[in-house]
Amino acid sequence: QKSSVQTIGEEQIQNPYTELLVLKGHQDIVRFLVQIDDCRFASAGDDGIIFLWNAQTGEKLYELHGHTHKITAIAPFSSSDGTEEKTDLIITASADRTVIVWDCTSGRQVQKVSCFHSTVKCLTVLQRLNVWLSGGSDLCVWNRKLDLLCKTSHLTDAGISALVELPKNCVAAAVGKELIIFRLSASNNGSEGWNVLEVKRLVDHQDNISSLVSVNDLTFVTGSHIGELIVWDALDWTKQASECNFWDSSVHPDVQPEIKLSQSPNETSVQHLTSDEECVFVAVGKGIYVYNLQMKRVIACQRTAHDSSVLHIEKLPNRQLISCSEDGSVRIWELREKQQLPAEPVPTGFFNMWGFGRANKQANQAAKKMQENTPVYFLELVGDLIGHSSAVQMFLYFGELGLATCSADHLIILWKDGERESSLRSLALFKKLAQNGDLQLKL
């Protein structure tokens, strides 16, 4: 059976990533990468070890041991309180039912908590309130010294699978098919006490919620295992729009329909969401879709972007997207506008004589105007990064420093702009030679 996935040849003129550094250290699937600052990041996965790396050189900075089972969540937490300097911390949660806070500068364990009744599946830092949340069978609120400020009563056996911060000290938690809105408030009596209150349950999804993303202070978006996308108002939590026809060929008549008796869940599941305020970029099954929030519709898609499920998707600053998949590939796409065909001319003759022509002409102009105001885009494959031998779990984009990917093959790859790296090496060599020349002159 021939794959319907778009391919690109050897000549990848628009793909800058021609040089790669392979970072070894992990002994199992690497599932998480998290950025600490402009040139440092942490990696973690099923071996329970956290590594800190330099994104510029690929140097291993620290190897953090403290968990006995796989890592289930990781979050950066830069903090400062007037009295001390800014400290870069990371928080990790593990299937061993512990959470550890690490200092990224020293590589030391700052604090460890092991009072959880179940595995913590997600961590969210609320920078404004200088607290962080852990989600599992309960929602817990902590300060950065790891003091438990408050927690909810046991939710369900499913527990919280994802969290997203909302305005007015609220958070949305995905618990199975439900979205629960919680509000945090500090105690009025001046004590350290906090309260977390459930304020609303949203039950619009037909299946378990698999992904959440905050677009801006007014909007957030959720996606489910059966391919539903819901756009929500972040202030009053009402449903603004929804989309569930990602795999329906009638929505995209220019795409060849695939004959299938039924859709298997992983082919329709929303694996990951990201946004640039104007659009939401959605990884659905093997495909990637661009949903415009103003138009409330899909404006571009690549139904079979990869041979297997797309696990992670990010928008780059220059109208480009990067996606990675279970098939071990990492692909770069460019969002381009399609050339519009001119509107059909108005027929003259019999209808025109009786005055119907004008109405027809007006309708035609209205259609033409609508067509002009509704640009249609397409995603063009401009780069294919082949380096991993197994599922690529996620990636981090470091701008000029390149791209870091992590995989089930236990490896991390730093993808570099070959031309830039070459000129930097030449520059360094030139400086070194110039310094040596100065020394000789002095002698």
C-alpha positions in Angstrom: 0.0 0.0 0.0 1.5 3.3 -1.1 1.7 6.0 1.6 -0.2 9.2 0.8 2.3 11.2 2.9 4.0 14.1 1.0 7.7 13.6 0.5 10.6 15.9 -0.2 13.8 15.0 -2.1 17.5 15.3 -1.1 17.6 19.0 -2.2 16.0 20.7 0.8 16.9 24.3 0.0 14.7 25.8 2.7 15.8 23.4 5.4 18.6 25.1 7.4 19.2 22.1 9.7 22.1 20.4 8.0 24.2 19.7 11.0 23.3 17.7 14.1 24.6 16.8 17.5 23.5 13.6 19.2 23.2 13.9 23.0 23.4 10.6 24.8 22.7 9.8 28.5 19.2 8.5 28.9 18.5 4.8 29.2 14.8 4.8 28.2 12.2 6.9 26.3 12.9 10.6 26.5 9.4 12.2 26.7 10.0 15.8 28.0 12.1 18.7 27.1 11.7 22.0 28.9 13.5 25.3 28.3 15.2 26.9 31.3 16.6 30.0 29.7 18.0 31.2 26.3 20.6 28.4 26.0 19.7 25.7 28.7 17.2 23.0 28.7 16.2 19.9 30.7 15.3 16.5 29.5 13.4 13.7 31.3 11.6 10.4 30.6 11.0 6.9 31.6 14.4 6.3 33.2 13.5 8.7 36.0 16.7 10.8 35.4 16.7 14.5 34.5 19.6 15.9 32.4 20.4 19.6 32.0 22.0 20.5 28.7 23.6 23.5 27.0 21.7 24.0 23.7 24.6 25.9 22.1 27.3 23.3 22.6 25.3 20.1 23.5 27.3 19.9 26.7 25.8 17.9 29.5 25.6 20.2 32.5 24.0 18.0 35.2 22.6 14.6 35.8 19.8 14.7 38.4 19.0 11.6 40.4 16.1 11.5 42.9 13.2 9.6 41.3 12.8 5.9 41.2 10.2 5.6 38.5 9.4 7.4 35.2 8.9 11.2 35.0 5.3 12.1 34.4 5.5 15.9 34.3 8.1 18.7 34.4 7.8 22.5 34.6 10.3 25.4 34.8 9.9 27.8 37.8 12.0 30.9 37.8 11.4 32.8 41.0 12.6 35.9 42.8 11.3 37.7 45.8 12.8 41.1 46.3 15.3 39.9 48.8 17.2 37.4 46.7 18.5 37.0 43.1 16.4 35.2 40.5 16.8 31.5 40.7 16.0 29.0 37.9 14.2 26.0 39.3 12.5 23.0 37.7 9.8 20.9 39.2 9.5 17.2 38.3 6.8 14.7 39.1 7.2 10.9 38.9 5.2 7.7 38.9 7.0 7.1 42.3 4.4 9.6 43.6 7.0 12.2 44.5 7.6 15.8 43.3 11.1 17.3 43.4 12.2 20.9 43.0 15.7 21.3 41.5 18.1 24.2 41.3 19.3 24.5 37.7 22.4 26.5 38.6 23.8 24.0 41.2 22.1 20.8 40.0 21.0 20.3 43.6 17.7 18.9 45.0 16.0 21.8 46.8 12.9 20.1 48.2 11.1 16.8 47.8 7.5 15.9 48.6 6.1 12.4 48.8 2.6 12.8 50.3 0.7 12.1 47.1 -2.1 9.4 47.0 -1.6 9.0 43.2 0.8 9.9 40.4 1.0 13.6 39.6 0.2 13.9 35.9 0.6 17.6 35.3 2.3 20.6 36.8 1.4 24.3 36.2 3.2 27.4 37.5 1.2 30.5 38.2 4.0 33.0 38.0 1.8 36.0 39.0 0.8 34.4 42.3 4.2 32.8 42.9 2.6 29.4 43.4 2.4 26.2 41.4 -0.2 23.5 41.0 0.0 19.7 40.8 -2.8 17.7 39.2 -3.6 14.0 39.9 -6.5 12.6 41.8 -6.5 16.0 43.6 -5.6 19.6 42.6 -2.9 20.9 45.1 -1.6 24.4 45.4 2.0 24.9 46.6 4.4 27.7 47.3 7.9 27.5 46.1 9.2 26.2 49.4 6.9 23.2 48.7 4.5 24.0 51.5 1.0 22.7 50.6 -1.3 25.8 50.7 -4.6 24.0 49.9 -6.1 21.1 47.9 -9.4 19.9 46.5 -11.1 16.8 47.8 -10.6 13.6 45.7 -12.0 14.3 42.2 -12.4 11.0 40.3 -10.4 7.9 39.6 -9.5 9.4 36.2 -7.9 12.4 37.9 -6.6 15.6 36.3 -4.7 14.9 33.0 -4.0 18.6 32.0 -4.2 22.1 33.4 -4.3 25.6 31.8 -4.1 29.0 33.5 -7.0 31.4 33.0 -7.5 35.0 34.0 -8.8 36.1 37.4 -6.8 33.5 39.3 -8.6 30.6 37.6 -7.5 27.4 36.1 -9.2 24.9 33.8 -8.5 21.2 34.6 -9.3 18.3 32.2 -10.8 15.4 34.2 -11.9 12.7 31.7 -14.6 14.3 29.5 -15.2 17.2 31.9 -13.5 20.5 32.1 -13.5 21.8 35.7 -12.9 25.5 36.4 -11.3 26.3 39.8 -10.6 29.6 41.4 -7.7 30.3 43.7 -7.9 32.9 46.4 -5.6 33.9 49.3 -7.1 34.0 52.8 -8.2 37.5 53.9 -6.9 37.1 57.5 -3.3 37.8 56.5 -2.2 34.2 57.0 -0.5 32.0 54.4 -3.7 30.2 53.8 -5.3 29.7 50.4 -8.5 28.4 49.1 -9.3 26.5 45.9 -12.9 26.5 44.8 -14.7 24.6 42.0 -16.8 27.2 40.2 -18.0 25.4 37.1 -18.1 22.1 35.2 -18.2 22.1 31.4 -19.5 18.9 29.9 -19.6 19.7 26.2 -17.0 17.1 25.1 -18.2 13.7 24.0 -14.9 12.0 24.9 -11.9 12.4 27.1 -10.1 15.8 26.8 -6.6 15.2 25.5 -5.1 18.7 25.0 -5.6 22.2 26.3 -4.0 25.5 25.2 -4.4 29.1 26.3 -4.6 31.5 23.3 -4.7 34.8 25.2 -6.5 36.4 28.1 -9.9 36.0 26.4 -9.7 32.6 24.8 -8.6 29.0 25.5 -9.1 25.8 23.4 -9.6 22.2 24.2 -9.3 19.0 22.1 -10.6 15.5 22.7 -9.8 11.9 21.7 -12.5 11.8 19.1 -11.2 14.9 17.3 -13.5 17.6 18.8 -12.0 21.1 19.1 -13.8 23.6 21.3 -13.0 27.3 21.6 -13.9 28.8 25.0 -14.3 32.3 26.4 -11.6 32.4 29.2 -13.6 34.9 31.3 -17.1 33.4 31.5 -16.3 29.9 30.2 -18.9 29.8 27.5 -18.4 27.9 24.3 -17.5 30.2 21.4 -17.0 27.7 18.5 -16.3 24.1 17.8 -14.9 21.9 15.0 -15.2 18.2 14.7 -14.9 17.6 11.0 -11.2 17.3 10.7 -11.3 14.0 8.9 -14.4 14.7 6.8 -13.4 14.9 3.1 -16.4 17.1 2.2 -14.9 19.9 4.3 -11.8 19.8 2.1 -13.1 18.9 -1.4 -9.6 19.4 -3.0 -8.3 16.6 -0.8 -8.6 13.0 -2.1 -11.1 11.1 0.1 -9.8 8.0 1.7 -12.1 5.0 1.8 -12.4 3.9 5.3 -15.1 1.9 7.0 -14.5 3.5 10.4 -12.1 5.8 12.1 -9.9 4.3 14.8 -9.6 6.5 17.9 -5.9 7.3 17.4 -6.6 8.6 13.9 -9.0 11.2 15.1 -7.5 12.1 18.5 -6.3 15.6 19.1 -2.7 14.9 20.3 -1.4 18.5 20.7 -2.6 22.1 20.3 -0.6 25.3 20.0 -1.6 28.9 19.1 -0.3 32.2 17.8 -3.4 34.2 18.9 -4.7 34.3 15.3 -4.9 30.6 14.7 -4.8 27.3 16.6 -2.5 24.6 15.1 -3.9 21.2 15.7 -2.3 17.7 15.6 -5.1 15.3 14.7 -4.2 11.7 14.1 -1.6 11.7 11.3 -2.6 15.2 10.2 -2.0 18.8 11.0 -4.7 21.5 10.7 -4.8 25.3 10.9 -7.9 26.6 12.5 -8.5 30.4 12.2 -10.2 31.8 15.3 -11.8 34.8 13.7 -13.2 32.8 10.7 -14.1 29.9 13.0 -12.9 27.4 10.4 -10.0 25.3 9.2 -8.0 27.3 6.6 -5.3 24.8 5.8 -4.6 21.1 6.4 -2.3 18.3 5.7 -4.4 15.2 6.4 -1.5 12.8 6.3 1.4 14.9 7.4 3.2 11.8 8.8 3.0 8.0 8.5 1.9 7.8 12.2 0.3 10.0 14.8 1.6 13.5 15.1 2.7 13.9 18.8 3.8 17.6 18.9 3.4 20.7 16.8 4.8 24.3 17.1 4.5 27.5 15.2 7.7 29.3 14.3 8.0 33.1 13.9 8.3 32.9 10.1 4.9 31.3 9.0 6.5 27.9 9.5 5.3 25.0 11.5 7.2 22.0 12.9 5.6 18.7 13.6 7.0 15.4 14.9 5.6 11.9 14.9 5.5 8.4 16.1 7.1 7.5 12.8 10.4 9.0 14.0 10.3 12.0 11.6 10.4 15.8 12.2 9.0 17.9 9.4 9.0 21.7 8.7 6.0 23.2 6.9 5.3 26.6 5.5 1.9 28.1 5.5 1.3 29.6 2.0 -1.6 31.3 0.4 -3.2 29.6 -2.5 -3.6 31.6 -5.8 -7.3 32.3 -6.1 -9.1 31.6 -9.4 -11.0 34.7 -10.8 -14.8 34.6 -10.2 -16.9 33.3 -13.2 -18.2 36.1 -15.5 -21.9 36.8 -15.5 -23.7 35.3 -18.4 -25.5 37.7 -20.7 -28.5 37.0 -22.9 -32.1 36.0 -22.1 -31.9 36.5 -18.3 -30.3 39.9 -18.7 -33.2 41.1 -20.9 -35.6 40.5 -18.0 -33.5 42.2 -15.4 -32.3 39.0 -13.8 -28.8 39.7 -14.8 -28.3 42.5 -12.2 -29.3 40.2 -9.3 -27.0 37.5 -10.7 -24.3 40.0 -11.1 -24.7 41.2 -7.5 -24.7 37.7 -6.2 -21.6 37.0 -8.3 -19.8 40.1 -6.9 -20.8 39.1 -3.4 -19.4 35.6 -3.9 -16.2 37.2 -5.5 -15.9 39.6 -2.5 -16.3 36.7 0.0 -13.7 34.7 -2.0 -11.3 37.6 -1.9 -11.8 38.1 1.9 -11.3 34.4 2.6 -7.8 33.4 1.7 -7.2 29.7 1.4 -3.8 28.4 2.5 -1.9 25.2 2.1 0.9 23.7 4.0 4.0 23.0 2.0 6.7 20.6 3.2 10.0 22.4 3.2 12.1 20.2 5.4 12.3 16.6 6.6 14.7 15.9 9.5 15.6 12.2 9.5 17.8 11.3 12.5 15.7 9.4 15.1 15.0 5.7 14.8 11.9 5.8 16.9 8.9 8.0 17.9 9.9 11.6 18.3 8.0 12.7 21.5 8.5 16.5 21.3 10.9 19.3 20.5 12.1 22.7 21.6 12.8 25.6 19.2 15.8 27.7 20.2 15.8 30.3 17.4 19.3 30.8 16.1 20.7 28.0 18.3 18.5 25.5 16.4 16.1 22.8 17.5 16.2 20.0 20.1 14.2 16.8 19.7 13.7 13.8 22.0 12.7 10.3 21.2 11.8 6.8 22.2 15.3 5.8 20.8 16.7 7.3 24.1 18.4 10.1 22.2 18.2 13.9 22.1 19.3 15.5 18.8 20.3 19.2 18.5 19.6 20.3 14.9 21.8 23.2 13.8 21.9 25.6 10.9 24.9 24.2 9.1 25.8 27.4 7.3 25.6 29.5 10.5 27.7 27.0 12.5 30.3 26.9 9.8 30.7 30.7 9.7 30.8 30.8 13.5 33.6 28.2 13.5 35.5 30.2 10.8 35.0 33.4 12.8 36.3 31.7 16.0 39.3 30.4 14.1 40.0 33.8 12.5 40.0 35.4 16.0 42.3 32.8 17.4 44.7 33.3 14.5 44.6 37.0 14.9 45.4 36.6 18.7 48.3 34.4 17.9 49.5 36.9 15.3 49.4 39.6 18.0 51.5 37.5 20.3 54.1 36.9 17.6 54.3 40.7 16.9 54.8 41.3 20.6 57.6 38.8 20.7 
